[in-house]
Amino acid sequence: MFKAFLAWLFGRTRTAPAAPTADAEGFAQLNRNAPLRTEASPDLSPDRLVTFLCREAVLGRNQRIAGYQFMLQEGTRARIRHSSRKVHHVYAEVLVRSLVNADIGELLGHRLAFIDVPDSFLSDPCLSLLPAKNLVLVPTAHADPGAPDCDSLRATIEALRARGFRLGVLDPDVVSEFAPLLPFADFIIAHAQGLDARHGLRLSNIALEVAPNARLVVRGLPSIDEFRFCYKLGANLFQGPFITSREDWRERELGPNTVRIGTLIARLRGDADSRELAELLKQDAALSLRLLRYINSAANALPQRVSSIENAITLLGREKLYRWLILLVCSADSHNERGGAALETALVRGRMMELLGEGRAAAERDSLFLVGLLSLIDVILQVPLDKALAPLALSPDIDAALRSSRGPLFPLLELAIACERADGEAMRTAAERAGIEPGQASECHMQALSWAMQVQD
């Protein structure tokens, strides 16, 4: 899973990040455009609107990320909630063009992208710019006149499905307007709030009788308990804050693999010599094998095969060995609910913070990456944060950012978290504290997401 990540981690050069691609420049340009105009404004063109593209992970029953719901920032959605159908169309086009400029097809790989758009927008030609095989279109109703009649909407849906798009239909007990579309539905989308056993059973019956090919998606799950309940109801896909939520893990201890790696880290940071480190590594055959496999991988292009742990440590160097061990801590004992999804979120945070640290010293960029990576270590390992961090021998600045939410590295962590929560106001405030333009933060967030998915595939 981490072969590409390790190749990047130990093979990257100490230079500034690569120049943005044409797609990234287009996305950046969209974010630099004029601020949100009122409905009365004479210019309501998508090219004159500023927005930040946000996402929420969608997990499958196997706890892995199956896709994302992409949306505009929360502040933008709140401001247009009671606006006219015309305004909703404009912002739907902004969302679509933002996804196109972010090269969403390349970004997603095998994952899905869910986007909610007005029912009358489904016939908009700009949808043809999106990669149909990855897209799930979720029509939403609007009180304004202009909604397509049932026959027209059905014909539009059939045409979209023929092109490869998939259809998500909102809970028919809540949004009855789209009940006639259920036979075409690939997904039925319910909200956790108000979803009890009786309602869940009814949705299951609807799926069996009317939408036999549809899978149930539950949004807005606040905690792992609600996730487990919906899992038992038979839901297939899950969204909500539960992915990174914390629980009472006071009685839990670190797993044996993490403890062994922590001992190595403590001795490494305690200036143990290479011979002592090699002896410790040899006590764990699996760990020794992983180290030799990495050092002999094609990414390192060594002239001859390394068979000695001592030589491997010398070739790798103490700092690279430290980063390798930190990464292993994040994956050694994380075979639990949400572990993989939390790790991907942590990787996005770390990479985003590193990108935003362009121009800083190499050591500080490394520290920024580690802060992001370790910001969810307690969720990944499902132990209290103090226990998770104790064996890692972190520098004071990293430790302060993670334990106390302070210090010179914390502002960029705060900004990364605001970006993933789709909170526009929090994002602007955090960007101002960090001395970063919100548009730059949004662009780096999407670049980091693309990177995190690539290194895990």
Backbone torsions as a table, in degrees:
resi	resn	phi	psi	omega
1	MET	NA	-34.0	-173.4
2	PHE	-107.9	15.8	-178.5
3	LYS	-59.3	-47.7	179.7
4	ALA	-65.7	-37.4	179.3
5	PHE	-64.0	-44.1	179.4
6	LEU	-63.9	-39.6	177.7
7	ALA	-61.0	-40.7	177.9
8	TRP	-68.1	-45.3	-173.8
9	LEU	-60.3	-41.1	-175.2
10	PHE	-100.2	-9.0	-179.2
11	GLY	-106.2	-7.8	-176.4
12	ARG	-67.3	148.8	177.9
13	THR	-91.3	159.7	-178.8
14	ARG	-89.8	58.3	177.8
15	THR	-124.7	171.7	178.4
16	ALA	-65.3	156.1	178.5
17	PRO	-57.8	154.3	-177.7
18	ALA	-60.4	154.1	179.3
19	ALA	-62.0	147.2	-178.2
20	PRO	-62.6	147.2	174.6
21	THR	-74.0	173.4	178.4
22	ALA	-61.4	-38.6	178.6
23	ASP	-63.5	-43.4	179.9
24	ALA	-64.7	-37.8	178.9
25	GLU	-64.8	-37.4	177.8
26	GLY	-64.9	-41.1	178.4
27	PHE	-65.0	-40.4	178.9
28	ALA	-64.3	-39.5	179.8
29	GLN	-62.0	-42.3	177.8
30	LEU	-57.7	-42.3	-178.5
31	ASN	-71.8	-21.8	-179.0
32	ARG	-87.8	-7.4	-177.0
33	ASN	-68.3	177.9	-172.4
34	ALA	-60.1	153.0	-179.0
35	PRO	-69.0	169.3	-177.1
36	LEU	-53.1	130.3	177.0
37	ARG	-99.9	158.4	178.9
38	THR	-77.1	166.2	-179.1
39	GLU	-61.5	-27.6	-178.8
40	ALA	-79.1	-8.2	-177.4
41	SER	-62.9	141.6	-178.9
42	PRO	-71.1	-20.4	-177.6
43	ASP	-114.7	103.6	-178.7
44	LEU	-112.9	26.9	-179.3
45	SER	-71.3	142.6	176.6
46	PRO	-57.4	-27.0	-179.6
47	ASP	-72.0	-9.7	-179.1
48	ARG	-108.2	12.7	-176.8
49	LEU	-114.1	143.4	176.7
50	VAL	-105.1	138.2	177.3
51	THR	-153.9	162.4	175.9
52	PHE	-120.4	126.3	-178.5
53	LEU	-78.2	124.2	-178.0
54	CYS	-122.4	165.5	-178.9
55	ARG	-145.6	156.7	171.7
56	GLU	-132.0	132.9	-177.2
57	ALA	-68.4	146.1	174.7
58	VAL	-118.0	116.8	-177.6
59	LEU	-96.8	146.2	172.2
60	GLY	-89.3	-179.3	-179.8
61	ARG	-66.3	-19.9	178.5
62	ASN	-86.0	6.9	177.9
63	GLN	74.9	5.0	178.1
64	ARG	-95.7	156.5	-179.8
65	ILE	-73.0	119.0	-179.7
66	ALA	-97.5	-16.4	-179.8
67	GLY	174.7	-167.5	179.9
68	TYR	-141.6	148.8	163.5
69	GLN	-94.9	124.0	177.5
70	PHE	-100.8	142.8	-174.7
71	MET	-155.8	170.5	169.8
72	LEU	-81.5	162.4	-179.5
73	GLN	-57.7	154.1	-175.3
74	GLU	-57.3	-40.8	-179.0
75	GLY	-61.2	-40.9	178.3
76	THR	-64.5	-45.2	-178.8
77	ARG	-62.7	-38.8	-179.7
78	ALA	-65.7	-38.5	-176.6
79	ARG	-71.5	-26.2	-178.5
80	ILE	-100.8	0.8	-172.4
81	ARG	-54.8	-39.8	-177.4
82	HIS	-108.1	21.9	178.9
83	SER	-85.7	177.2	-177.2
84	SER	-72.7	166.2	176.6
85	ARG	-58.4	-36.2	-179.6
86	LYS	-60.3	-44.2	179.8
87	VAL	-64.7	-41.4	178.2
88	HIS	-62.9	-35.6	176.4
89	HIS	-64.0	-43.4	-179.4
90	VAL	-60.2	-44.7	-178.4
91	TYR	-73.3	-29.2	172.8
92	ALA	-63.5	-39.2	178.3
93	GLU	-68.1	-37.9	175.4
94	VAL	-59.3	-44.4	179.4
95	LEU	-60.8	-47.6	-178.9
96	VAL	-62.3	-46.6	-177.3
97	ARG	-69.1	-30.8	175.0
98	SER	-64.2	-41.5	178.2
99	LEU	-65.9	-39.0	177.9
100	VAL	-64.2	-46.1	-179.5
101	ASN	-66.5	-26.6	176.5
102	ALA	-82.7	2.7	179.8
103	ASP	56.2	58.1	-169.8
104	ILE	-62.1	-32.5	179.6
105	GLY	-62.5	-45.0	178.1
106	GLU	-69.4	-35.0	-177.5
107	LEU	-65.7	-40.2	-170.9
108	LEU	-78.5	-35.1	-172.6
109	GLY	65.0	-120.0	-179.2
110	HIS	-90.3	-2.9	-176.1
111	ARG	-81.0	165.6	179.2
112	LEU	-99.3	156.4	171.7
113	ALA	-123.8	120.7	176.1
114	PHE	-97.3	129.6	173.6
115	ILE	-134.1	134.8	177.3
116	ASP	-94.0	127.3	-179.8
117	VAL	-137.8	153.9	177.4
118	PRO	-58.4	146.9	-179.3
119	ASP	-56.6	-36.8	-178.9
120	SER	-74.7	-10.4	179.7
121	PHE	-85.9	-11.8	-175.8
122	LEU	-63.8	-18.9	177.2
123	SER	-95.6	5.2	-178.5
124	ASP	-70.1	133.3	-177.0
125	PRO	-65.0	-19.9	-177.3
126	CYS	-67.7	-18.4	177.0
127	LEU	-63.0	-24.0	-179.9
128	SER	-66.9	-14.1	179.5
129	LEU	-78.1	-15.7	-176.0
130	LEU	-88.1	151.4	176.1
131	PRO	-74.2	104.5	-169.5
132	ALA	-58.7	-36.5	-172.6
133	LYS	-64.9	-21.2	-178.7
134	ASN	-99.7	-11.1	-166.5
135	LEU	-98.4	132.1	171.1
136	VAL	-111.8	115.2	-179.6
137	LEU	-93.0	128.2	-179.0
138	VAL	-117.7	102.0	-179.3
139	PRO	-70.3	143.2	177.3
140	THR	-121.1	150.1	-178.9
141	ALA	-88.8	158.5	178.7
142	HIS	-144.1	143.1	-175.6
143	ALA	-72.4	-25.0	-178.2
144	ASP	-63.8	151.1	172.1
145	PRO	-60.2	157.1	177.1
146	GLY	116.6	0.8	177.4
147	ALA	-69.5	140.8	178.6
148	PRO	-68.3	149.0	175.8
149	ASP	-71.8	167.5	-171.5
150	CYS	-59.4	-43.5	-178.6
151	ASP	-65.7	-42.9	179.8
152	SER	-64.4	-42.0	-179.7
153	LEU	-64.4	-41.7	178.9
154	ARG	-62.6	-42.3	179.3
155	ALA	-63.9	-39.7	178.6
156	THR	-64.5	-43.7	179.4
157	ILE	-62.0	-43.6	179.7
158	GLU	-60.8	-40.0	179.2
159	ALA	-66.6	-40.9	178.9
160	LEU	-65.4	-41.9	179.4
161	ARG	-66.4	-34.4	177.3
162	ALA	-64.0	-27.0	178.3
163	ARG	-85.9	-6.6	176.2
164	GLY	111.7	-7.5	176.9
165	PHE	-67.9	152.4	174.0
166	ARG	-109.4	159.5	-174.1
167	LEU	-118.1	130.5	170.7
168	GLY	-109.4	130.6	-179.5
169	VAL	-113.8	127.7	179.3
170	LEU	-66.1	151.9	-179.2
171	ASP	-40.0	113.8	-175.9
172	PRO	-65.6	-19.6	175.7
173	ASP	-76.1	-16.6	180.0
174	VAL	-104.7	-43.0	179.3
175	VAL	-120.5	88.4	-172.3
176	SER	-73.5	-17.9	-176.5
177	GLU	-57.9	-28.6	-173.3
178	PHE	-102.8	9.5	178.1
179	ALA	-56.1	-36.0	178.1
180	PRO	-64.0	-15.5	-179.9
181	LEU	-87.1	-6.2	-175.0
182	LEU	-55.5	-38.4	178.8
183	PRO	-60.7	-20.1	-179.7
184	PHE	-97.7	-2.6	-169.9
185	ALA	-74.2	136.6	169.3
186	ASP	-93.4	-24.2	-178.6
187	PHE	-141.9	141.5	168.4
188	ILE	-110.5	126.3	-170.2
189	ILE	-111.7	116.4	179.1
190	ALA	-114.7	163.3	176.9
191	HIS	-108.4	141.5	-176.5
192	ALA	-59.7	-36.1	-179.6
193	GLN	-64.6	121.2	179.9
194	GLY	85.2	3.4	179.4
195	LEU	-90.2	97.5	177.4
196	ASP	-103.5	-176.6	-176.0
197	ALA	-61.9	-40.9	-178.8
198	ARG	-64.6	-45.2	179.2
199	HIS	-64.3	-41.4	178.7
200	GLY	-62.0	-40.0	177.9
201	LEU	-64.5	-39.5	178.5
202	ARG	-63.3	-43.7	178.6
203	LEU	-62.8	-38.1	177.9
204	SER	-63.0	-40.8	178.2
205	ASN	-65.8	-39.2	176.7
206	ILE	-60.4	-44.5	-179.8
207	ALA	-61.3	-40.9	-178.5
208	LEU	-69.2	-41.2	-171.6
209	GLU	-90.8	-35.8	-171.4
210	VAL	-114.4	-33.6	-175.9
211	ALA	-128.3	69.8	-171.7
212	PRO	-64.4	-19.2	-179.1
213	ASN	-98.4	3.4	-173.7
214	ALA	-89.2	144.7	173.3
215	ARG	-109.1	148.0	-176.3
216	LEU	-89.3	126.8	176.1
217	VAL	-111.5	130.8	177.0
218	VAL	-114.8	122.8	179.8
219	ARG	-101.8	159.7	171.9
220	GLY	72.8	28.7	178.7
221	LEU	-73.9	116.8	-174.1
222	PRO	-81.9	-25.1	-174.0
223	SER	-147.4	168.5	-179.1
224	ILE	-65.6	-29.2	178.4
225	ASP	-64.9	-42.8	177.4
226	GLU	-65.8	-36.7	176.1
227	PHE	-60.1	-46.8	-177.9
228	ARG	-63.1	-37.5	178.2
229	PHE	-62.9	-48.0	-178.8
230	CYS	-68.8	-31.1	175.0
231	TYR	-60.7	-44.8	179.5
232	LYS	-67.2	-28.4	176.7
233	LEU	-69.5	-16.0	179.9
234	GLY	102.9	8.2	177.4
235	ALA	-60.0	151.2	-176.7
236	ASN	-103.7	-34.0	-176.6
237	LEU	-131.7	149.7	-168.5
238	PHE	-140.2	135.7	177.4
239	GLN	-130.4	157.5	171.6
240	GLY	135.5	174.8	-178.0
241	PRO	-64.1	-12.2	-177.3
242	PHE	-58.4	-24.3	-174.6
243	ILE	-61.5	-38.8	-179.6
244	THR	-115.7	15.6	-179.3
245	SER	-73.7	151.2	-179.1
246	ARG	-104.8	149.2	-179.4
247	GLU	-124.6	-178.0	177.4
248	ASP	-85.0	98.1	-178.4
249	TRP	-107.9	22.2	-173.0
250	ARG	-59.6	-30.7	-176.8
251	GLU	-85.7	-5.2	-176.7
252	ARG	-90.2	148.3	178.9
253	GLU	-117.8	162.6	176.6
254	LEU	-62.1	146.0	177.3
255	GLY	-70.1	162.3	-176.1
256	PRO	-62.1	-35.7	179.5
257	ASN	-65.3	-42.6	179.2
258	THR	-64.1	-39.5	179.1
259	VAL	-62.4	-43.4	-180.0
260	ARG	-64.0	-43.1	179.3
261	ILE	-67.0	-37.0	177.8
262	GLY	-61.1	-38.0	176.7
263	THR	-61.9	-42.5	177.5
264	LEU	-62.3	-44.0	-179.4
265	ILE	-62.0	-44.0	-179.4
266	ALA	-60.2	-42.1	179.8
267	ARG	-72.0	-37.0	177.7
268	LEU	-61.7	-47.8	-179.2
269	ARG	-74.6	-15.3	175.8
270	GLY	-90.2	15.7	175.2
271	ASP	65.4	32.3	172.3
272	ALA	-63.8	147.3	-179.5
273	ASP	-78.1	169.2	-175.1
274	SER	-60.9	-34.3	-179.2
275	ARG	-64.1	-42.8	179.6
276	GLU	-66.9	-41.4	178.6
277	LEU	-62.6	-40.1	179.3
278	ALA	-63.2	-40.5	179.2
279	GLU	-64.2	-39.8	177.4
280	LEU	-64.9	-41.9	179.0
281	LEU	-63.0	-39.2	-177.7
282	LYS	-65.7	-20.3	177.9
283	GLN	-71.6	-14.6	178.2
284	ASP	-120.7	98.8	-175.1
285	ALA	-60.3	-41.0	-178.3
286	ALA	-63.7	-41.6	-179.3
287	LEU	-67.4	-41.5	177.7
288	SER	-60.6	-42.7	179.9
289	LEU	-63.6	-40.8	179.3
290	ARG	-63.8	-39.8	179.7
291	LEU	-65.1	-45.9	179.5
292	LEU	-65.3	-37.9	179.0
293	ARG	-63.0	-41.8	179.0
294	TYR	-67.0	-49.6	-174.5
295	ILE	-62.8	-26.0	179.3
296	ASN	-95.8	4.9	-178.7
297	SER	-69.0	161.0	-177.6
298	ALA	-61.1	-27.3	-177.7
299	ALA	-61.2	-27.0	-177.5
300	ASN	-90.0	-18.9	174.7
301	ALA	49.3	48.9	179.5
302	LEU	-76.5	145.8	-178.0
303	PRO	-66.8	-28.3	177.5
304	GLN	-145.8	155.8	-174.6
305	ARG	-66.3	140.2	178.4
306	VAL	-99.1	125.5	179.5
307	SER	-118.7	-2.0	-177.8
308	SER	-106.9	131.0	177.1
309	ILE	-62.7	-39.0	178.7
310	GLU	-59.6	-45.1	179.3
311	ASN	-65.6	-37.9	179.3
312	ALA	-61.5	-43.0	179.0
313	ILE	-63.8	-41.8	-179.8
314	THR	-63.7	-45.6	-178.6
315	LEU	-67.2	-37.5	-177.6
316	LEU	-72.4	-40.9	-177.6
317	GLY	89.3	153.4	-172.2
318	ARG	-67.9	-39.2	-177.7
319	GLU	-69.8	-41.0	177.9
320	LYS	-68.4	-36.5	176.2
321	LEU	-62.7	-40.1	178.7
322	TYR	-61.6	-47.8	-179.7
323	ARG	-63.5	-37.5	178.6
324	TRP	-62.9	-43.2	179.7
325	LEU	-67.2	-37.7	177.1
326	ILE	-61.4	-44.3	178.3
327	LEU	-61.2	-41.9	179.7
328	LEU	-62.9	-35.7	176.7
329	VAL	-59.0	-38.4	-178.3
330	CYS	-70.9	-15.6	-177.0
331	SER	-122.8	-9.1	-172.2
332	ALA	-65.6	-45.5	-175.8
333	ASP	-126.2	36.4	-174.2
334	SER	-104.5	26.4	-179.6
335	HIS	-83.7	70.4	-175.9
336	ASN	-143.1	176.5	177.3
337	GLU	-56.7	130.9	174.1
338	ARG	73.6	-5.3	-174.0
339	GLY	-56.0	-48.5	-178.8
340	GLY	-65.0	-41.1	179.7
341	ALA	-66.7	-41.5	178.2
342	ALA	-64.8	-37.1	179.2
343	LEU	-65.7	-41.2	177.8
344	GLU	-62.8	-41.0	177.0
345	THR	-61.1	-41.6	179.1
346	ALA	-65.4	-39.1	177.5
347	LEU	-63.5	-40.2	177.4
348	VAL	-61.8	-45.1	178.8
349	ARG	-59.1	-47.7	-176.9
350	GLY	-62.4	-46.8	-179.0
351	ARG	-66.0	-39.9	177.9
352	MET	-61.2	-44.6	-180.0
353	MET	-63.7	-38.5	178.2
354	GLU	-64.6	-42.3	178.8
355	LEU	-63.1	-40.0	179.3
356	LEU	-71.0	-17.2	178.1
357	GLY	-87.0	12.7	178.5
358	GLU	-52.8	133.9	-179.2
359	GLY	96.0	-14.3	176.5
360	ARG	-85.0	167.8	179.1
361	ALA	-62.6	151.8	-177.3
362	ALA	-57.0	-41.5	-178.8
363	ALA	-63.8	-36.7	179.8
364	GLU	-71.1	-37.1	176.3
365	ARG	-63.7	-39.5	175.1
366	ASP	-60.3	-42.5	179.9
367	SER	-64.5	-39.9	177.9
368	LEU	-61.4	-43.5	179.0
369	PHE	-61.3	-44.2	-178.5
370	LEU	-65.4	-36.6	177.4
371	VAL	-60.5	-47.0	178.5
372	GLY	-63.7	-44.1	-178.5
373	LEU	-61.7	-39.8	-175.1
374	LEU	-90.9	-1.7	-175.7
375	SER	-67.7	-17.0	177.2
376	LEU	-121.0	21.4	-176.0
377	ILE	-61.1	-33.1	178.3
378	ASP	-69.0	-36.1	177.5
379	VAL	-71.0	-39.4	-179.9
380	ILE	-63.3	-45.5	-177.3
381	LEU	-92.3	-13.2	-178.8
382	GLN	56.0	51.9	171.3
383	VAL	-137.2	161.3	177.3
384	PRO	-57.0	149.2	-175.6
385	LEU	-57.5	-42.7	-179.3
386	ASP	-58.9	-41.1	179.1
387	LYS	-68.1	-38.2	-178.5
388	ALA	-67.5	-36.4	-175.9
389	LEU	-87.4	-21.3	-172.5
390	ALA	-51.4	-43.8	-174.8
391	PRO	-85.8	4.7	-168.9
392	LEU	-92.9	-9.0	177.2
393	ALA	50.3	55.4	-175.3
394	LEU	-79.5	154.4	175.9
395	SER	-68.3	158.3	-178.5
396	PRO	-57.2	-38.9	-178.3
397	ASP	-67.4	-41.7	178.1
398	ILE	-66.0	-44.6	-179.3
399	ASP	-61.2	-41.8	-178.9
400	ALA	-65.2	-40.3	180.0
401	ALA	-64.5	-39.6	-174.8
402	LEU	-82.0	-40.8	-175.4
403	ARG	-88.7	-35.3	-169.1
404	SER	-119.3	-0.7	-178.8
405	SER	53.6	49.1	179.5
406	ARG	-150.5	177.0	179.2
407	GLY	94.7	171.7	-173.2
408	PRO	-67.6	-19.0	-177.9
409	LEU	-92.3	-16.2	-173.5
410	PHE	-68.1	-38.4	-177.0
411	PRO	-54.7	-37.5	179.4
412	LEU	-73.6	-31.2	173.7
413	LEU	-65.5	-43.1	178.2
414	GLU	-59.5	-40.2	179.1
415	LEU	-66.9	-42.7	179.4
416	ALA	-61.9	-40.8	179.8
417	ILE	-67.0	-40.3	179.1
418	ALA	-62.7	-37.9	179.5
419	CYS	-63.1	-43.1	-175.6
420	GLU	-75.2	-18.4	179.6
421	ARG	-90.7	1.7	176.1
422	ALA	58.9	29.0	-179.5
423	ASP	-100.3	99.6	-174.6
424	GLY	-60.8	-42.3	-178.4
425	GLU	-66.6	-44.9	178.0
426	ALA	-63.0	-36.1	179.5
427	MET	-65.3	-44.2	179.1
428	ARG	-64.1	-43.0	-179.8
429	THR	-63.8	-45.0	-179.7
430	ALA	-66.4	-37.9	178.9
431	ALA	-63.8	-40.4	178.5
432	GLU	-63.6	-42.3	178.9
433	ARG	-62.6	-37.0	-176.7
434	ALA	-86.0	-6.0	-178.3
435	GLY	71.2	33.8	-177.0
436	ILE	-120.0	141.6	173.5
437	GLU	-71.2	134.2	179.3
438	PRO	-54.9	-38.0	178.6
439	GLY	-62.7	-39.3	176.7
440	GLN	-64.5	-41.3	179.5
441	ALA	-62.1	-44.5	-179.4
442	SER	-63.5	-41.7	179.0
443	GLU	-64.0	-45.5	179.7
444	CYS	-64.9	-32.9	178.0
445	HIS	-62.4	-45.2	179.7
446	MET	-68.1	-38.7	176.3
447	GLN	-62.0	-40.9	-179.8
448	ALA	-66.6	-38.6	177.9
449	LEU	-62.2	-45.6	179.0
450	SER	-59.8	-45.0	179.9
451	TRP	-62.1	-46.2	-177.0
452	ALA	-62.0	-37.7	179.2
453	MET	-70.5	-37.6	-179.7
454	GLN	-65.8	-42.8	-174.5
455	VAL	-75.6	-14.0	178.4
456	GLN	-96.4	-19.3	-177.5
457	ASP	-75.9	NA	NA
